[in-house]
Structure formats: structure tokens, C-alpha cells
Amino acid sequence: MAHILIVEARFYEHLNDMLLAGARAAIEAAGHSHETVTVPGALEVPGTIALADQAGGYDAYVAIGVVIRGETYHFEIVAGESARGIMALTMDGLAIGNGILTTENEAQAIRRADPAQLDKGGGAAEAALAMLALKKRFGG
């Protein structure tokens, strides 16, 4: 049984509730345990995963959050840098499922977050578990 850490950027609570429900359901359906830690925004997710990995106790990670395009360039910075940070950690061998949504508007985010629709939280958890299986296969 694997122990998974869900790191959520809780900026949009109502959207995160859906992402978390999907992620937790997928992890539990696969027979694994999980914990959740909350950070202020998507930029804090990769650093938190790195700190948790240094501390030990987790087999894989699920990154959860929502970044909605606004009127400024801030969207591009947050979306790109959070994804870059997560990718750097995966290149270092961590098993991470990236469920940080980057959308144009709230309607797109709802469709992707809702477990009854696209269930991107569940998909991120499944990706983390798939990466964990590959890590074990290749001796990591």
C-alpha cells in the first residue's frame, strides 16, 4: 500500500473541493492511503512537494489547484512556473500527478474539476499511481 500526499493550492475553495474529492476517491479505490496539505497558491506546490519528499514518508504526490486567466500576465507566470517546478521534480524521480488546472474561465474549471464530468483530480491521482508503478519497475 502506498501513502500519497495531496498538495492543494486552495485559492478557489469550491473548485478544489471537487478536485480533492476526485483525487481522494481514486487513491482510495486503488487501496492506498493519503494525506492532504494546503498551500496558498500554485506557485507553492512544487516547493512543498520537495520539502515533503525530503522529510520522507510519502510514495507519490498529487498536485491540485486551479489557475484561471485574468487580465494580467500573472496567469502565464503562475501556470508556467508551477508546471515547470513539478516537471523538475518528476525529472528528479518523484512520482507526481499534476492536477493543477489552467483555464480561461470558471466554467472550464468546473467542468474539469467535477468528478461527475472530467474528474481531473481523479486523473491526477491515477497519474501519480502510474508514475509510482513505473518508478518501482525501473528500480527507483
Buried (B, 14 or more C-beta within 10 A) or exposed (E): EBEBBBBBBBBBEEBBBBBBBBBBBBBEEBEBEBEBEBBEBBBBBBBBBBEBBEEEEBBBBBBBBBBBBEEEEEBEEBBEEBBEBBEEBBEEEBBBBBBBBBBEEBEBBBEBBBBEEBBBBBBBBBBBBEBBEEBEEEEE
